Amino acid sequence: MTRVVTANDLRSGAAVYLSQGGVWVSDLDRASVATSPADHQQLEALAHAAVERNEVTAVYAFDVVIVDSKPAPTSVRERIRSAHAPTV
């Protein structure tokens, strides 16, 4: 299980990714990657705390593969979100 936690920034609505120290970043390459259930639980706890602080909304984790030492989404939806591309 290799996963990244994402959400939407509460102020801008932009896709953001949880990185080291509980900081939200817009660049998927800088996201923290969970490679174990314990890692995943830790990221989820940080993410839900950010929801409580009204920083982000719609928190969830998604699967990634590591390509050239960087996380790459496995789903089309997450590839589109990580590119910050409009879908209209």
N, C-alpha and C positions, 0 to 999 in steps of 0.2 A: 504494500500500500504506500504509494507516494502521492501526497496530496498537498494542495495549497488552499489557504482560506481567503475567500474574497467577500466583498460587500459593496455597497454603494455609499459613497460619501453623502452624508445627510444634507450638506449645504449645496453641493453642485450636482449630485446625482451620478457622478462619474464612478466607473468601476475602479476599485482600489484593492490592494492586496496586503495582507498582514506580513510585516517584516520583523526583523530582530527588535526585541524590546517592546513589542506591541505597537510599533509605529506603522501607520497605513501609508502605502506608497502607490503611485500610479503605474509604475513599471514592473511588470511580472518578473523580470530578471532579478529584481531585488527582493522578491518575496521569500519568506521562510518556507522551507519544504519539510513536511512531516514524513518521516520514513518508518515510523513505528506507531502503534496505537497510543503509546505514552506521549510522543511528540504531538500527535493529532489532538489529544485531549488538552494538552497545554495550550496549543494555538486556539482551540475552540474556547477555552476559558478566557484567554485574553480578548478574543473577538466579542464574546458576550458581555464582557465588562465594558468594552467600547460602545456597545449598543446601550447599555445602562447609562453611559455618560453622554448619550445623544451625539456621538461622533459619526456612526454609520448605521445602516439599516440593511436588511435582507442578507444576513451573514450565512454563508454555506461554504463547504469544502468541495473541491473538485479534483479529479485525478490528473496527474501530469506524468510525463516521462522526462528524463534528464537528457538533454541534447547539448553537446559542447559545454557541459557544466552548468547549464541553465534549464529551468523548468519550462516545458512546452506542453500546452493543453492537449488532451486526447480528444476532446469534443469540438465540433464545429462551433457551437455556441460560445465556448470559452476562447477559442481562437479569435472570433469576432470581437468579443469583449476586450481581450487583451490588446487588440489592435486599435481600440477606441474608435472603431469604424461605425458610422451610422448605418442602420439597416432599413431605411425608408426608400 
